[in-house]
């Protein structure tokens, strides 16, 4: 068992109050930083151990007074009402603390129908043999979320977890992780919430801790950190599931993505590969489609970023963090309710400001059978729905003029993609590439690229096995006790190379018979290919725009409005 002092990642400082409105009206956006606790040492699991290794040592409105604000739907004339369409007759429809189209706390899987996970027997061997469990509970031991099984059936188990945390805290210490022969347990306390991961995967404790931080951030994106803190200040034994009703699907989707999407591992977003002139035209389109108090404009396809534009005043203070973008895209993609029409909902970006939230306008563009591009516009003005709907019409007309349906329907799954054969290295099977030497790197959104899974990794089981190897190598490269720069790893079914430099981070997978010289030759060819294709694979120069402060409205002054959303 590993324990750390009170200042180590076990407990978090008390939530800070929402930042005051800035005095300069030309800079209406405030910024709050949110640092992650440092990770603990990695653990080496028995899953897929290397047969031979060669290591080279390296040098947004604040929450309501009665309850924290959850996602709701603004319903101006002509807008789809998700509460009425999906939740007619439920007593919780339209109230704060409910997801659009939800009203039943038992919903899991699809938001409209109960899923099988709540019915899973937590005493059965199948539940115990899951690769990874994630639990969220309050300081009072109240269950809030479980990745598998019903929370009520796990109340005794979570009570034991909280008793263990409290026992260590009584000695002025904080529990961080526990290691056994085949499992790693990681504990994380963030304010009044305690998160626990029980894993049989090759993930290190630091990687599991980052995953728990992502789960906590997703909860904060719905309720805000100040809202969670205020609820438990009033009632320590409060059941937070009342405010998170229906959000289990979002947390499930986040954890599923963490196991399948390399972006969570690399701390970067995957860009949709597009011709550079076409992407520049989309950026110019977002620059034209602006409105007062608009902070971010995002075009996305699933978890792929098409392009994004940011207000200059925001960019002077901070960039859009990839962790926030992952949470936002997961929130939008986790529910089919967002495809029903134009959705208007408050959403918090925890890395930007954990105590306030933006107002998000979300709408899908185009025919879903042809290309499904999602437009997300983030504003600080709660009355900006109609203005942002006008921006959507400009973007939609611009996409039609650009012939977006022809460009965006190029891949086998309806979106542009590429295979590893495009590199021209026969021994190469798959790779992950994250550049560091992009222009204006400090204010750029970290990005990565990887080809489609092919050949021996066509099945879900083989893809998971490959990602486990990537996690293993990433944990060793970034080990807090002994970081490495280069790893040549010979496994049973493939050979891998992991390499981090000041210019890039690379993970490459080769066939098992490749020699070291063959792998080096393939990596050299890969780097040349990426350099040649970088304008198509990455957003090199993200568009920026300037917006004037919104006009005065009847009701609260601009200063009061800024205080309302914490920005």
Backbone torsions as a table, in degrees:
resi	resn	phi	psi	omega
1	UNK	NA	136.0	-179.1
2	UNK	-110.6	131.9	178.2
3	UNK	-130.6	151.0	179.1
4	UNK	-126.7	166.3	178.2
5	UNK	-66.3	174.8	-175.9
6	UNK	-59.6	-26.6	-178.9
7	UNK	-85.5	-7.4	-178.7
8	UNK	-86.7	158.6	-167.1
9	UNK	-40.4	6.9	-178.1
10	UNK	-74.5	-44.9	-178.2
11	UNK	-123.9	151.8	-177.0
12	UNK	-109.3	155.0	176.7
13	UNK	-66.6	159.8	-179.7
14	UNK	-61.7	144.6	-177.9
15	UNK	-60.0	138.0	178.0
16	UNK	-81.1	151.9	177.2
17	UNK	-66.4	158.0	179.7
18	UNK	-60.1	138.9	-178.4
19	UNK	-64.9	147.9	180.0
20	UNK	-74.7	160.7	179.6
21	UNK	-67.2	138.3	178.9
22	UNK	-68.0	147.3	-177.1
23	UNK	-78.0	-22.3	-178.4
24	UNK	-85.9	112.9	-177.4
25	UNK	-67.4	-18.4	178.7
26	UNK	-78.2	-12.4	179.3
27	UNK	-125.4	76.6	-171.9
28	UNK	-80.2	3.3	-174.2
29	UNK	-111.4	123.8	175.3
30	UNK	-93.8	163.7	-176.8
31	UNK	-131.4	136.6	173.1
32	UNK	-127.1	132.9	179.7
33	UNK	-89.7	155.4	-179.7
34	UNK	-144.2	103.0	-176.8
35	UNK	-91.6	142.9	176.7
36	UNK	-80.9	146.6	171.3
37	UNK	-65.1	149.6	178.5
38	UNK	-66.7	145.6	-176.8
39	UNK	-82.5	156.6	176.7
40	UNK	-84.9	176.1	-179.0
41	UNK	-65.8	147.6	-179.0
42	UNK	-74.9	156.1	177.5
43	UNK	-116.0	140.5	179.9
44	UNK	-94.6	118.4	-178.3
45	UNK	-94.0	166.3	179.8
46	UNK	-86.4	0.0	-178.2
47	UNK	-76.0	114.0	177.5
48	UNK	61.9	52.2	-178.2
49	UNK	-66.8	150.1	-179.6
50	UNK	-70.3	145.6	174.1
51	UNK	-82.6	-31.1	176.5
52	UNK	-154.4	137.4	179.6
53	UNK	-128.8	146.4	170.7
54	UNK	-129.7	112.6	-176.8
55	UNK	-107.8	136.1	176.4
56	UNK	-113.5	120.0	-177.4
57	UNK	-64.0	135.2	-176.1
58	UNK	-109.4	143.5	171.0
59	UNK	-70.2	NA	NA
60	UNK	NA	-95.8	158.4
61	UNK	-49.7	139.1	177.6
62	UNK	-60.0	157.2	-176.0
63	UNK	-60.3	154.4	177.7
64	UNK	-61.2	156.5	-177.1
65	UNK	-68.0	-34.0	-177.7
66	UNK	-84.5	-31.9	-178.4
67	UNK	-158.4	149.4	178.5
68	UNK	-61.4	143.6	-177.5
69	UNK	-72.7	128.9	176.4
70	UNK	-108.0	178.1	177.1
71	UNK	-65.1	129.9	173.9
72	UNK	-131.6	-178.7	-178.3
73	UNK	-123.8	122.2	173.4
74	UNK	-77.9	136.6	-172.9
75	UNK	-127.6	75.2	170.4
76	UNK	-73.1	174.2	-178.2
77	UNK	-62.8	136.7	178.0
78	UNK	85.9	-3.8	-179.1
79	UNK	-96.5	144.7	179.1
80	UNK	-64.5	131.1	175.8
81	UNK	-95.7	106.0	-179.0
82	UNK	-71.7	-34.8	179.2
83	UNK	-61.9	-42.2	-177.9
84	UNK	-74.9	-36.8	-174.5
85	UNK	-72.0	-40.7	-172.5
86	UNK	-106.6	-13.9	-168.9
87	UNK	-132.7	29.7	-177.2
88	UNK	-62.7	130.5	174.1
89	UNK	91.1	-5.9	178.4
90	UNK	-88.5	140.9	-173.6
91	UNK	-71.0	-17.4	-178.0
92	UNK	-91.4	-0.5	-175.1
93	UNK	-59.7	132.7	173.2
94	UNK	79.8	-2.8	-178.7
95	UNK	-86.6	152.1	174.6
96	UNK	-59.3	146.5	178.3
97	UNK	93.5	5.9	179.5
98	UNK	-122.2	140.1	174.4
99	UNK	-72.0	150.5	173.2
100	UNK	-56.9	129.4	177.8
101	UNK	79.2	17.5	179.2
102	UNK	-130.8	152.9	175.2
103	UNK	-159.4	0.0	-176.2
104	UNK	-118.3	122.0	-178.0
105	UNK	-68.7	-13.4	-179.5
106	UNK	-86.1	-3.2	-176.4
107	UNK	-69.5	136.2	179.0
108	UNK	-154.0	145.6	-174.7
109	UNK	89.5	-110.1	173.9
110	UNK	-83.1	143.8	-177.0
111	UNK	-67.4	-17.0	-175.7
112	UNK	-96.6	-18.1	-178.0
113	UNK	-134.3	144.6	178.3
114	UNK	-62.2	145.4	179.0
115	UNK	-102.5	170.1	-174.7
116	UNK	-79.6	-14.6	-171.5
117	UNK	-70.2	-32.7	177.5
118	UNK	-65.0	-25.3	-178.1
119	UNK	-91.1	0.6	-177.5
120	UNK	-68.8	133.6	-178.6
121	UNK	-75.2	114.1	-175.7
122	UNK	-75.8	-6.9	176.0
123	UNK	-96.7	-5.8	-176.7
124	UNK	-80.0	157.3	179.9
125	UNK	-67.2	-30.8	178.8
126	UNK	-61.6	-39.3	178.2
127	UNK	-67.9	-40.9	-178.5
128	UNK	-68.5	-28.0	-175.7
129	UNK	-88.5	6.9	175.9
130	UNK	-59.1	146.7	-179.0
131	UNK	-62.3	-37.3	-175.5
132	UNK	-152.5	137.0	173.2
133	UNK	-117.4	144.4	174.6
134	UNK	-130.6	128.9	-179.6
135	UNK	-123.4	143.0	173.2
136	UNK	-127.2	130.3	-179.9
137	UNK	-144.2	164.5	178.8
138	UNK	-91.5	170.4	179.3
139	UNK	-62.1	-24.4	178.1
140	UNK	-83.3	1.6	-179.6
141	UNK	85.2	9.0	179.6
142	UNK	-74.1	127.4	177.7
143	UNK	-68.3	138.9	179.4
144	UNK	-118.5	-42.4	-176.7
145	UNK	-155.7	143.5	171.8
146	UNK	-137.3	134.9	-178.6
147	UNK	-61.7	-37.5	179.6
148	UNK	-133.4	140.7	177.6
149	UNK	87.5	165.9	-179.2
150	UNK	-82.7	135.7	-177.1
151	UNK	-62.5	-36.6	-179.4
152	UNK	-62.7	-38.9	179.8
153	UNK	-69.7	-17.3	-178.3
154	UNK	-104.4	11.6	-176.1
155	UNK	-62.1	-37.1	179.4
156	UNK	-68.8	-40.6	178.4
157	UNK	-62.7	-43.7	179.6
158	UNK	-68.4	-31.1	175.6
159	UNK	-63.6	-38.3	176.7
160	UNK	-65.5	-40.7	177.8
161	UNK	-60.0	-44.4	-178.9
162	UNK	-68.6	-34.5	177.2
163	UNK	-63.7	-38.6	178.1
164	UNK	-65.8	-43.5	177.9
165	UNK	-61.5	-45.0	-178.3
166	UNK	-66.2	-36.9	-179.8
167	UNK	-63.6	-42.9	178.5
168	UNK	-67.7	-38.2	179.7
169	UNK	-66.3	-29.2	179.7
170	UNK	-64.6	-22.1	175.2
171	UNK	-94.2	22.4	-179.9
172	UNK	56.6	47.4	-179.7
173	UNK	-142.9	177.6	180.0
174	UNK	-140.1	128.3	178.7
175	UNK	-76.8	135.8	-178.8
176	UNK	-115.6	-45.5	-177.9
177	UNK	-159.2	157.0	175.5
178	UNK	-131.7	134.8	-178.8
179	UNK	-116.7	134.1	173.0
180	UNK	-125.4	-172.6	-176.9
181	UNK	-60.8	-41.6	-174.3
182	UNK	-127.7	7.5	-178.8
183	UNK	-139.1	150.8	172.7
184	UNK	-122.2	128.1	176.8
185	UNK	-109.5	128.0	-179.5
186	UNK	-122.7	131.7	-179.6
187	UNK	-113.3	141.4	178.0
188	UNK	-144.1	125.4	176.3
189	UNK	-111.2	124.0	178.3
190	UNK	-124.1	99.9	-177.3
191	UNK	61.9	-129.1	-178.5
192	UNK	-83.5	2.1	-177.5
193	UNK	-107.2	141.7	176.2
194	UNK	-118.8	128.4	-179.8
195	UNK	-117.8	138.5	-176.4
196	UNK	-133.8	134.4	174.1
197	UNK	-117.8	132.8	175.2
198	UNK	-120.1	112.1	-167.6
199	UNK	-127.3	141.2	170.4
200	UNK	-111.8	14.7	-179.4
201	UNK	-90.1	168.1	177.4
202	UNK	-78.4	10.4	178.5
203	UNK	-64.8	142.0	175.9
204	UNK	-77.6	168.0	178.1
205	UNK	-62.1	-36.9	179.0
206	UNK	-64.9	-40.3	178.3
207	UNK	-67.2	-40.6	176.6
208	UNK	-65.0	-36.5	179.3
209	UNK	-66.1	-39.2	176.3
210	UNK	-64.3	-35.7	177.4
211	UNK	-65.6	-40.8	176.5
212	UNK	-64.9	-37.9	176.1
213	UNK	-61.5	-36.5	176.4
214	UNK	-65.2	-39.6	177.1
215	UNK	-63.4	-44.8	178.3
216	UNK	-62.6	-40.8	179.8
217	UNK	-64.6	-34.9	177.8
218	UNK	-66.3	-37.9	174.8
219	UNK	-64.3	-43.2	179.0
220	UNK	-63.8	-34.4	-179.7
221	UNK	-63.9	-21.3	179.7
222	UNK	-94.1	-38.8	-171.9
223	UNK	-112.2	-18.5	-170.0
224	UNK	72.2	150.0	-178.6
225	UNK	-64.8	-40.9	179.8
226	UNK	-65.0	-35.7	179.3
227	UNK	-66.2	-42.0	177.9
228	UNK	-62.9	-45.0	-178.5
229	UNK	-62.6	-41.6	-177.1
230	UNK	-66.5	-37.9	179.8
231	UNK	-60.0	-45.3	-176.4
232	UNK	-80.4	-19.7	172.1
233	UNK	-66.9	-36.9	-179.6
234	UNK	-76.8	-38.8	-177.5
235	UNK	-147.0	104.9	-174.1
236	UNK	-63.5	-29.5	-177.7
237	UNK	-97.3	20.5	-177.6
238	UNK	-62.7	142.1	178.0
239	UNK	-90.6	101.2	-174.6
240	UNK	-67.8	-14.4	178.7
241	UNK	-63.2	-22.1	177.4
242	UNK	-64.5	-33.4	179.1
243	UNK	-90.2	-19.4	-179.3
244	UNK	-101.6	13.6	-176.4
245	UNK	-55.7	125.0	-179.3
246	UNK	90.7	-12.6	-177.7
247	UNK	-84.4	-3.5	178.6
248	UNK	-59.4	-35.4	178.5
249	UNK	-60.6	-37.5	179.8
250	UNK	-67.6	-43.5	179.4
251	UNK	-67.9	-38.9	175.8
252	UNK	-58.8	-46.1	-178.8
253	UNK	-63.6	-38.2	178.3
254	UNK	-62.3	-45.3	-179.1
255	UNK	-69.6	-34.6	174.2
256	UNK	-62.5	-44.4	179.7
257	UNK	-64.8	-34.6	179.3
258	UNK	-64.0	-25.6	179.7
259	UNK	-91.1	-15.7	-174.3
260	UNK	-118.6	-21.1	-175.1
261	UNK	-105.6	120.0	179.5
262	UNK	-64.1	-19.0	-178.7
263	UNK	-60.0	-35.1	177.9
264	UNK	-67.2	-36.9	179.6
265	UNK	-70.3	-42.1	-174.4
266	UNK	-87.2	-11.5	-176.4
267	UNK	66.2	43.4	-177.0
268	UNK	-149.1	168.3	178.6
269	UNK	-112.2	148.5	178.0
270	UNK	-90.8	127.0	177.9
271	UNK	-91.8	142.0	175.4
272	UNK	-70.8	125.3	179.9
273	UNK	-67.2	119.2	-176.8
274	UNK	-139.8	152.1	173.4
275	UNK	-58.3	136.5	-175.7
276	UNK	-56.9	-43.0	178.9
277	UNK	-61.8	-36.9	179.7
278	UNK	-68.1	-42.6	178.9
279	UNK	-64.7	-38.5	177.1
280	UNK	-63.0	-37.2	178.3
281	UNK	-66.0	-38.5	176.1
282	UNK	-64.8	-39.6	176.9
283	UNK	-62.8	-41.6	177.5
284	UNK	-64.6	-33.5	177.5
285	UNK	-64.3	-43.3	176.9
286	UNK	-65.5	-32.5	177.8
287	UNK	-66.8	-30.7	178.2
288	UNK	-79.4	-32.1	-175.8
289	UNK	-90.0	74.8	-178.6
290	UNK	-122.4	162.9	178.2
291	UNK	-148.3	158.6	177.5
292	UNK	-56.0	140.3	177.7
293	UNK	69.7	11.8	174.5
294	UNK	-79.1	123.3	-174.9
295	UNK	-101.8	-42.6	-177.8
296	UNK	-136.0	141.0	172.4
297	UNK	-125.8	125.7	-172.7
298	UNK	-131.8	132.4	169.1
299	UNK	-113.0	125.4	-176.5
300	UNK	-137.8	154.6	174.1
301	UNK	-126.7	101.0	-173.4
302	UNK	64.9	-126.4	175.9
303	UNK	-94.8	9.0	178.5
304	UNK	-95.2	136.1	176.1
305	UNK	-88.9	127.5	176.1
306	UNK	-87.3	-55.3	172.3
307	UNK	-165.3	163.2	-179.7
308	UNK	-148.2	142.0	177.7
309	UNK	-123.3	145.5	-175.4
310	UNK	-131.0	142.2	177.9
311	UNK	-66.0	138.4	-173.6
312	UNK	-61.2	-38.5	-179.7
313	UNK	-63.9	-34.8	176.6
314	UNK	-69.9	-42.2	-176.3
315	UNK	-64.7	-28.5	178.0
316	UNK	-65.9	-27.8	-178.0
317	UNK	-94.5	-44.2	-178.0
318	UNK	-164.1	163.0	176.9
319	UNK	-96.4	166.4	172.3
320	UNK	-70.7	119.8	-175.9
321	UNK	-78.2	139.6	179.0
322	UNK	-60.2	-32.3	178.1
323	UNK	-62.7	-41.4	177.3
324	UNK	-65.2	-39.8	179.7
325	UNK	-66.8	-38.5	175.8
326	UNK	-59.8	-44.5	179.9
327	UNK	-63.2	-41.8	-177.6
328	UNK	-66.0	-46.9	-179.6
329	UNK	-68.2	-34.3	176.2
330	UNK	-66.0	-41.1	179.0
331	UNK	-61.1	-42.7	-178.5
332	UNK	-72.5	-41.2	-175.1
333	UNK	-81.1	-15.0	-175.1
334	UNK	-76.0	-16.5	-175.8
335	UNK	-130.3	133.6	174.8
336	UNK	-70.1	-10.9	-179.6
337	UNK	-61.7	-31.0	-178.7
338	UNK	-71.3	-14.8	178.1
339	UNK	-86.7	-2.9	-173.9
340	UNK	-75.8	-18.9	-177.4
341	UNK	167.5	-148.0	179.3
342	UNK	-90.8	116.2	-175.9
343	UNK	-106.2	136.5	179.8
344	UNK	-122.3	113.2	-172.3
345	UNK	-148.2	144.0	173.4
346	UNK	-75.6	140.2	178.6
347	UNK	-145.2	136.8	-180.0
348	UNK	-97.7	137.6	171.3
349	UNK	-105.5	98.7	-169.7
350	UNK	-59.3	-34.8	179.6
351	UNK	-72.6	-27.9	178.9
352	UNK	-80.1	-51.5	177.7
353	UNK	-161.8	104.1	-175.9
354	UNK	-72.9	-7.8	-175.0
355	UNK	-109.7	4.4	177.4
356	UNK	-140.3	177.1	178.9
357	UNK	-144.9	155.8	172.2
358	UNK	-87.6	167.3	170.2
359	UNK	-104.0	118.9	-173.8
360	UNK	-101.2	127.6	170.8
361	UNK	-101.3	120.2	-175.2
362	UNK	-124.3	129.0	178.2
363	UNK	-152.7	137.1	175.3
364	UNK	-87.5	141.6	-177.4
365	UNK	-113.9	144.0	175.7
366	UNK	83.9	175.9	179.0
367	UNK	-81.9	125.5	-177.0
368	UNK	-61.1	-23.8	178.5
369	UNK	-80.0	-13.1	-177.5
370	UNK	-106.4	-66.1	173.1
371	UNK	-147.4	139.4	-176.6
372	UNK	-117.8	90.5	177.9
373	UNK	-99.9	130.0	-179.1
374	UNK	-103.3	129.9	175.7
375	UNK	-101.6	124.4	177.7
376	UNK	-122.1	120.6	178.6
377	UNK	-118.0	126.7	-177.9
378	UNK	-110.5	123.4	-177.7
379	UNK	-125.6	158.5	174.9
380	UNK	-97.9	2.1	-176.9
381	UNK	-107.1	119.3	-178.0
382	UNK	-69.4	-16.6	-179.1
383	UNK	-101.0	17.4	-171.5
384	UNK	-92.5	10.9	-174.6
385	UNK	-57.8	-48.7	-175.2
386	UNK	-67.3	-35.8	177.4
387	UNK	-64.5	-41.0	179.7
388	UNK	-73.2	-30.0	173.9
389	UNK	-63.6	-34.3	174.3
390	UNK	-65.7	-38.0	175.9
391	UNK	-62.4	-38.9	179.3
392	UNK	-62.4	-40.1	179.2
393	UNK	-64.0	-37.9	177.6
394	UNK	-63.4	-44.2	-180.0
395	UNK	-64.8	-42.0	-178.3
396	UNK	-64.1	-44.3	178.1
397	UNK	-64.7	-38.3	179.0
398	UNK	-65.4	-38.6	178.0
399	UNK	-63.6	-39.2	177.7
400	UNK	-65.5	-40.2	179.5
401	UNK	-66.8	-32.2	-179.8
402	UNK	-81.7	-7.5	-176.2
403	UNK	67.5	43.7	-175.1
404	UNK	-61.3	-31.7	-177.8
405	UNK	-62.4	-33.1	179.0
406	UNK	-73.1	-39.0	-176.0
407	UNK	-76.8	-39.3	-172.1
408	UNK	-87.4	-2.5	179.3
409	UNK	-110.8	41.7	-174.5
410	UNK	-94.1	-25.2	-175.1
411	UNK	-86.7	170.2	-179.8
412	UNK	-65.8	-22.6	178.6
413	UNK	-105.1	18.1	177.2
414	UNK	94.1	-2.8	179.9
415	UNK	-133.5	150.3	179.8
416	UNK	-59.4	140.3	177.4
417	UNK	-156.7	179.2	177.0
418	UNK	-148.5	155.7	177.5
419	UNK	-101.6	164.5	-177.9
420	UNK	-67.0	-20.0	178.7
421	UNK	-65.0	-20.2	179.1
422	UNK	-63.4	-24.3	-179.4
423	UNK	-70.8	-32.1	-178.6
424	UNK	82.6	26.2	177.2
425	UNK	-117.1	102.8	-172.8
426	UNK	-59.5	-32.0	-177.7
427	UNK	-77.9	-13.2	-175.3
428	UNK	-83.1	129.8	179.6
429	UNK	-104.1	-37.3	-176.6
430	UNK	-165.9	160.0	176.9
431	UNK	-158.7	158.9	169.6
432	UNK	-124.0	129.6	-177.5
433	UNK	-132.4	124.1	178.4
434	UNK	-123.3	112.5	-179.1
435	UNK	-82.1	148.8	173.6
436	UNK	-112.2	-17.7	-173.2
437	UNK	-96.4	38.6	178.0
438	UNK	-83.3	153.9	-178.5
439	UNK	-58.6	140.5	177.6
440	UNK	52.1	50.8	-169.9
441	UNK	-57.9	-34.6	-175.5
442	UNK	-61.8	-35.9	-177.5
443	UNK	-103.1	4.2	179.0
444	UNK	-85.0	154.0	174.2
445	UNK	-80.5	120.1	179.3
446	UNK	-57.3	133.7	-174.8
447	UNK	-130.7	160.9	173.9
448	UNK	-146.2	166.6	176.5
449	UNK	-139.0	151.0	175.9
450	UNK	-158.4	150.4	179.9
451	UNK	-79.3	172.2	174.6
452	UNK	-67.9	149.5	176.1
453	UNK	-70.7	128.6	-177.8
454	UNK	-135.9	173.7	170.9
455	UNK	57.0	-121.8	-174.4
456	UNK	-68.1	-8.8	-177.9
457	UNK	-109.4	30.7	179.3
458	UNK	-75.1	-29.9	-178.3
459	UNK	-86.8	155.3	-179.8
460	UNK	-62.6	-37.7	-179.0
461	UNK	-63.7	-43.3	-179.2
462	UNK	-71.2	-35.3	176.1
463	UNK	-63.8	-41.6	178.4
464	UNK	-64.4	-38.2	179.0
465	UNK	-64.5	-39.3	178.1
466	UNK	-66.2	-42.3	178.5
467	UNK	-64.8	-34.0	175.4
468	UNK	-61.3	-39.4	177.3
469	UNK	-66.2	-39.9	176.9
470	UNK	-62.0	-43.0	177.7
471	UNK	-60.9	-42.0	-179.9
472	UNK	-60.4	-46.9	-178.8
473	UNK	-69.1	-40.0	179.1
474	UNK	-62.7	-41.4	179.1
475	UNK	-62.9	-33.8	179.8
476	UNK	-78.3	-37.3	177.0
477	UNK	-62.0	-39.0	-173.7
478	UNK	-108.5	27.1	178.1
479	UNK	-62.2	130.6	-179.7
480	UNK	-67.7	-22.3	-178.0
481	UNK	-92.9	-33.0	-179.3
482	UNK	-148.8	77.3	-179.7
483	UNK	-69.0	146.6	-179.1
484	UNK	-119.1	162.6	176.1
485	UNK	-106.9	-30.9	-174.6
486	UNK	-144.0	133.2	176.7
487	UNK	-132.8	128.6	171.8
488	UNK	-111.8	111.9	-168.1
489	UNK	-118.4	119.4	178.3
490	UNK	-102.3	112.4	179.1
491	UNK	-104.2	-175.7	-175.2
492	UNK	-71.3	-39.3	-174.0
493	UNK	-112.9	-5.8	179.7
494	UNK	-159.6	166.8	174.0
495	UNK	-117.9	137.3	-176.8
496	UNK	-125.8	153.0	175.5
497	UNK	-132.8	129.1	176.5
498	UNK	-119.2	133.4	-172.1
499	UNK	-148.4	127.0	176.1
500	UNK	-124.0	131.5	179.4
501	UNK	-133.4	173.5	175.0
502	UNK	-63.4	-14.1	-176.6
503	UNK	-104.8	-21.8	-177.6
504	UNK	-164.0	166.3	170.8
505	UNK	-126.8	127.3	-171.4
506	UNK	-133.4	136.2	171.2
507	UNK	-128.1	119.6	-176.4
508	UNK	-124.8	140.1	-179.6
509	UNK	-117.1	130.1	-177.4
510	UNK	-122.6	169.6	174.7
511	UNK	-68.5	156.7	-170.0
512	UNK	-68.6	-15.3	-176.8
513	UNK	-96.7	3.7	-178.6
514	UNK	-67.0	143.7	175.3
515	UNK	-90.2	168.4	179.1
516	UNK	-62.0	-43.2	179.1
517	UNK	-65.1	-36.7	176.9
518	UNK	-65.4	-39.9	178.3
519	UNK	-65.5	-41.8	179.3
520	UNK	-64.8	-39.8	177.8
521	UNK	-63.7	-42.1	179.1
522	UNK	-65.2	-39.8	178.8
523	UNK	-65.4	-39.6	177.7
524	UNK	-60.8	-43.8	178.2
525	UNK	-65.6	-38.6	179.0
526	UNK	-63.1	-44.5	-179.1
527	UNK	-64.0	-38.6	177.0
528	UNK	-65.7	-39.6	179.4
529	UNK	-65.6	-43.4	179.2
530	UNK	-62.4	-41.7	179.1
531	UNK	-61.6	-39.0	179.9
532	UNK	-69.4	-35.2	-174.4
533	UNK	-101.4	10.1	-170.7
534	UNK	-62.8	-32.2	178.6
535	UNK	-67.8	-24.7	177.7
536	UNK	-87.5	-30.7	-173.9
537	UNK	-88.5	-25.8	-173.0
538	UNK	-129.7	159.6	171.1
539	UNK	-88.4	101.6	-173.7
540	UNK	-78.4	-42.6	-177.1
541	UNK	-129.6	88.4	-176.9
542	UNK	-64.9	141.1	-178.8
543	UNK	-70.0	150.8	177.3
544	UNK	-130.5	156.9	177.8
545	UNK	-149.1	166.1	177.7
546	UNK	-122.2	138.7	177.6
547	UNK	-124.9	145.2	176.8
548	UNK	-84.2	154.3	175.8
549	UNK	-57.4	145.2	-178.2
550	UNK	-64.2	152.8	179.7
551	UNK	-66.6	157.1	179.5
552	UNK	-65.6	140.0	-178.7
553	UNK	-121.2	161.1	173.5
554	UNK	-68.1	136.4	-178.7
555	UNK	114.4	-142.0	-175.6
556	UNK	-65.1	148.9	175.4
557	UNK	-70.7	170.3	-179.4
558	UNK	-60.5	-38.3	179.4
559	UNK	-63.3	-40.7	179.0
560	UNK	-65.6	-39.4	-179.5
561	UNK	-65.0	-38.4	178.8
562	UNK	-64.9	-38.1	178.0
563	UNK	-66.6	-30.9	-178.5
564	UNK	-64.0	-41.2	-176.5
565	UNK	-99.5	4.0	174.7
566	UNK	77.1	5.9	-178.4
567	UNK	-108.9	NA	NA
